[in-house]
Amino acid sequence: NRAFGHHGVEWEVSITRKYGDATEFARRAAASGDFDLVVGYGGDGTQHEIANGVMGTGVPMGVLPGGTGNGLANEMGIPNTLMPAVQVLCTSYNQRKIDVAQLDDGYFIQRLFTGIEPEEQTSREDKDKYGTLAYLKRDIGRLADIQDISYRLTIDGEQIEVMGYKCYVVNSAKAGTGLSISSQFSVDDGYLDVFMLSRDLKSTEEAVERFLNLKAGESGLYYWRGQQIDILAEPDQPVWTDGEYTGRTPVSIQVLPKALTIAVP
């Protein structure tokens, strides 16, 4: 309020109490015609909800980082503490158009992954205790029980049969730590990046090569790019988008190039 008052910005706030509230509040605000910007304060799950609320309305979204992982804020170059991020909203006229991935009747802006059941997801207690390292703790704890299963990927019409335990579809590569899964990925190139993790060490080697930007463009065994991606797994697998449980495979995803406008520094 100090920042908005200083800059003469009129604002209203709604408090979320459960999943889905942020999407509903954002959709209602964007449809009213009374607001120039709809902003979410929270982690990547909150930004996921705001994006779903404003998609198709033409109203830009803003990002105030306030979660365990603030990958989207990092991707957009937004400060990771509240007051400087609010100052961006008050003083910057810059906007960036980014790609959005459509999944059934919803959207995601960062990444989709499969292979972790809801009861295996990182607990709120671990997030509070370990921060972003809680996700690494979870994955290490699962290693002994992980088994590869059969995936059929269809990427821009090409069918790919591959074994693995976790499939990623990436739009934004930045993580909450500020590190990037790979410098090859871009949030506004009109493509989605797909990669598979497998017990085959080659998949890990290729993931590390992408992370370190080695052999750029040569990792083709467990890595693909496309605009339309279908995922079928046997047995069916849980699906997460931007850290939120979405459903189970099979799923069909398409990229919507530069479909979302975000206020940036």
N, C-alpha and C positions, 0 to 999 in steps of 0.2 A: 504493500500500500504506500510506503514511503517513496518507492521508485515511481510507481504509477502517478501518485499525486504530484510529485515534482515535475513530471513531464506532461501533466494534464491529460492523462489517459483514463478514460472511463472504463470500468470493468465490473464484472460480476463473477461470483465463484459458486460452484456446486461441489458438494462433498460426496465422494463415492463410498458406498458401504459394501458392495458386492460386485463380482464380475458382471460386466454388461452395463453397469451404471454409466461408465465413462462414454461408451458408444452412444447410449441413449441421450445423455446430456449434450454430447457434441452434435449429434444429428439434429436435436431440437434447436440448439443455438444457431447452427448453420442454416436451417430452414426458416428461421424467424426473419432473416434479413436485417437484424439489428446489430450484427457483429461483423467486424472486419477480419477477425482472427480468432481461432479456437485453439486453446492451449491446454496441454495436460502436464500436471506435475506428478512425476512418478517414474518408475522404471520402464523397461522396454515393453512390458505387458500393457501398461497404461498407454504408451504411445501407439501400440497396436490398436487399442480400442478407439483412440481419438481418430486415427487414420480411417478406420472402418466407419466412423460416424460422419466424417466430412467428405469421403469419397463421392464424387459425382455432383457435389454441390457447388464447386468452384471457389469455396472459401478455403484459404490457406490454413495450415496448422502451425503452431509453435511448440517448442519443446523446452520444458523445464525439468532438468534431471533430478530425480529424487528416489531412485531405486537401488537395488543391489548391483544390477548391470545397467549401464546407461550407454549401450552400444550405439543407438541412433544419435544421441547427442554427440558422441565422439565422431561418428561418421560425418555429421554436419558441421563440426568444428565449434560446437556450442560449449561454453564454459561448464565445468562439471560441478560448480557450486551455485546456489540459488540466486543470490543477488546479482552477480555478473551476468547470469543467464537472463534475468529479468531486464537488466539494462540493455541487452541485445534487442529484446522486443520493443523497448522504448525508443531506441536510437538508430537502429539499422533499417534501411529500406530495401535490403537485399533479400531476394528469394531464390530458392533453388527448386527446380522441377526434378523429381526422382521417379524411377520406375516403381510400379506396384505389381505384385503377383496376385492373381485372382485364383481362388480356390473355391469351387462351387459358388455359393452366393456371398462369400466373404473374401477378405483380402489379408495379405501379410506384406510387410515392408522390409523385413530383415531376412529371416531364413526359416525354412521348414526342416524338421528332421523326424525320422522314424526310429522306433526300436526301444523306447523307454516307456514302460507301463506307468500309469498315473501314480501307483503306490510306490514306484521306485524314484519318483522325481525328488529333487532336492527339497528338504524341509525348510520351513521358515526359520526354525531354530538354527539350522546349519548356516543359512544365509546370514543371519544376524551375527553368528559366531565367527564364521570364516570369510564372509564377503564373497567375492567372485571365486575364491579358491574352493568354495563349497561344491561347485560343479565338478572340479577335478577330483575332489574327495569321493564324490558319488561314482564317477567313472572308474576310478581305481578299484573301488570296492566291488564293482560288478565284473571285473576282468575275468575272474576264475570261472564265472558261470556263463560267459558270452559264447554263443554258438552262431556260426554263419547259417543263413537261410537263403532260399532262392528268391531273387528279385527279377522281375521283368520290367525294364524301363523302356518307354517309347519316347524318344526325343526327336521332335520335328519329323515324325513319321518313321524313324529308324528304330527297330526293336533291338534291345540289348539284354541278353541273359547274363546275370552276374550273381555271384555269391557274396554275401556280406551280412553284417549285423546292424549297420546304421547307415541310412541314406540321408544326405543333405541336399537341399535345394536352396541356393544362396542368392540373395539380391544385394544385401549390404554385408560387407565382410568384417566390419569393425566389431570387436568384442568390448565388454564392459571394462576390461583392463586398459583399453586404448590401443592394444595390439590388433593386428589384422590377420584374419585367416590366410589371406594372400593379397599381394599387391596387384594380382591379375584381375581380381573381381572389381566391378564398378557398379555403382548404384544407379547410373543413368546411361548405360550403354545399350539398352533395349534387349538384353539377354539375361537369362538365369544360368547360374553355374551349378552343376550337379556333380557330387562326388560320393563315393562309397567307402566306408571303413570296413575292413575285412580282417579276419585272423591271419590272412596272407600278409606277411611283413611288407610286401611290395606296396600295399595300400598305405601303410604308415609312412614308408619312405617317401612316397609321392606327396602325401599331405605335408610332411616336413619340408620337402623341396619347394612346395608352393608357399609355405609359411616363410621360408628363407629366401624366396624369389630365385631359386636355382632351377636351371633347365626350363625356364619359362616357356610354356607352350608345348613341351614334350611329354607331359604326363597325360597319357591317353588311355591307360588301362583301367583306371578307376575314376576318371574325370571327363566330363562332357559339358557342352554348352548348348543352349537352345532357347526357343521361345514358347514351345508347347511341350510339357512334360507330363507323362502318365506314369504312375507307380503302382505296380501290382506285386504283392508279396505273398509267399506261401510258407507258413501260415500268415494271416493278416496281421498287420502291425499298427501300434498306436502312432498317431500323427500329432506333432506339436508345431505351432506356428508362432513365432516371436515369443517363445516361452510359454504359450498357453495351449492346453490340451484341446485339440480340434475334433478328433474322431479317429477313424481307422482306415487303413488302405482297403480298397484301391482309391486313389485320388487322381484328379486331373488338374493341372496348373497351367496357366498361361500368363505371359508378361504383358502388362499394359504400360507401354513406354511413356515416361515423363507424365504420369497421370496424377501425381500429387505434388502440390506446392508447399514448401516449408520455409518459414522465416529463418534466415541464417545471419551470422555476423557479416 
